[in-house]
């Protein structure tokens, strides 16, 4: 714009002053007008920038509002934001659905009107009237009236709401209807009870399997003395008939010649000579049976929790004896009892552990013998060390060993590598638990020369006197 262009221009009206008609602005130079135009451009640009920023802020605010509303709608817990008078200012879909009223009907109404009884309303009022309520809030148990008019227990967490100056302006109540949780808890409890019953049945099954092995050994062990006693009793019965016949002839006054013939015919002299051995054999068989029963009584303290010093040498010998007599007659066990070694524990439970280890060793070695990949005789080596505070027993068999992928699962319940019907998968798991209860450890691995190796460690105790030894 040139000075010629400025000729004839009038001074623009200033704020508060009217323009002077026909006033000549020829005295205003070009730089002044350029500054004015530049300032106008700056103001306009600033107005445009402020408008853009305002629109962005509005968009962000709208997005934040939609986000908050989406959170409120997605909440499964019921929510009610109240003012200081307890009137609902904001709620969510979960509460509306529970009480069967829309948000507009709830907004502005007292929260206490949603309660099912006066006691619940009184608890809400008490929370609202507590001025020193902590920022962490408090939990109040109330009952709401749902859309069907039924009482619904709800645990409300009431938290105070503050304004920018830190003044308390209301409360926020967030809660979850407990009916669903109670049903879930009831189902969980039923499932737990069913699991406990199943576990007890499985434990009983494993105990019965162990008992079956023990009974097989006991039956074989008792068979010989009982058969011997039974045979002797039959012989004694026949001898008694002969003696009754001979004494009857004597009492009848038979002639000496007739008595001598009857004595020879009934073999009375042989009978009298055989009676001591028959009586001695019968007593020996009865004593052997009594010893077996007493041995069973010493090692049958199951489920009674009897804790006493236990002779580990005796328990090992008894476990080997019952397994060999029961299910593994062709089983070679290399075991040499060492010095007396005692551990504090339950004799019956430790016998169950050792029988399980011996039986598993036989099963593994026998399976390898049957498929022709191993030796001709299942064999077990047992080594005992009783030095220091621990008693250490090592069991090594000549079976195929333990696969690497099975080592970490060996003591898991229900895990077994035996065919279906041959094992419950609980033997080693139960044994592991028993050893832990005794303060010991049960370890498994493979021996360098082949076969599986189990190591049992138990805390030692002082050797008891003979009168108190197990």
Helices and strands as residue ranges (DSSP letters): H 3-6, H 30-74, E 78-83, E 88-91, H 93-99, H 103-106, G 111-114, H 118-128, E 138-145, E 151-162, E 168-177, H 178-251, H 256-265, H 268-298, E 308-311, H 312-326, E 331-334, E 342-345, H 347-370, E 378-385, E 390-397, H 404-407, H 427-437, E 441-446, E 452-459
